[in-house]
Amino acid sequence: MQYTVTRADPISKQAASAIRSLIIEGAIPDGSRINEVHLSKSLGISRTPLREGLGHLVAEHFVEVIPRRGFFAREFTTEEFSNLYDVRPILDPQALLLGEQPNEAEIDRIEKANQAFLDAEAGPAMIDADEHFHRLVWGRCSNTVLLDIIENMMARTRRYELALFRETPRLPVAGDEHAQIIKALREQDLAGAAQALHQNLTTGKEPILDWLSSRLDQKKENS
């Protein structure tokens, strides 16, 4: 996929968005050095806004700086993935509770989104559908600080999920757990929906960690 930056301000923010997408989708693999000269040419921008954009991504934990070596896409680690996976079950239910009870039309959209998730082909489409479902579930929340944190967690987790699909097309499908969330919302049981959401976000951690551990072990053997 080709990413470009248009001539609208701030250029550094657009650069960060483009590079973030490249990292999430694996075009810049985890652990690889970021070629600033190549990116500057391909995005059509100078090195200064490019470096500013990379600085944003350091703060977002997509990029790390190694002294005297440059910028690198952050390595996958079991520790980071485990921490991300453990935080979402805390944040998402809180966003749901803060947003209060959705109305029937909103619940209908949530149910439709779950059906799209169940119908989605394994891979990026399934991840997109799952993310859309969750955004609708806590869509009433107006706490932008909390939502920004959740979006960052989702984007960082997406890196791992897309890598999993590229290497082995397996990911736990949580349609039944989504149905439990919808059922509780239909019954206007917001606390029950939050509990079901918490359960949904804790399922599937171990299989992904197993895959990640095997991947990292193989990487060590090949290094």
Sequence and secondary structure as in RCSB ss.txt:
>XXXX:A:sequence
MQYTVTRADPISKQAASAIRSLIIEGAIPDGSRINEVHLSKSLGISRTPLREGLGHLVAEHFVEVIPRRGFFARE
FTTEEFSNLYDVRPILDPQALLLGEQPNEAEIDRIEKANQAFLDAEAGPAMIDADEHFHRLVWGRCSNTVLLDII
ENMMARTRRYELALFRETPRLPVAGDEHAQIIKALREQDLAGAAQALHQNLTTGKEPILDWLSSRLDQKKENS
>XXXX:A:secstr
      S S HHHHHHHHHHHHHHTTSS TT B  HHHHHHHHT  HHHHHHHHHHHHHTTSEEEETTTEEEE  
  HHHHHHHHHHHHHHHHHHHHHH    HHHHHHHHHHHHHHHHS TTHHHHHHHHHHHHHHTTT   HHHHHHH
HHHHHHHHHHHHHHHHHS      HHHHHHHHHHHHTT HHHHHHHHHHHHHTTHHHHHHHHHHHHHHHHHH 
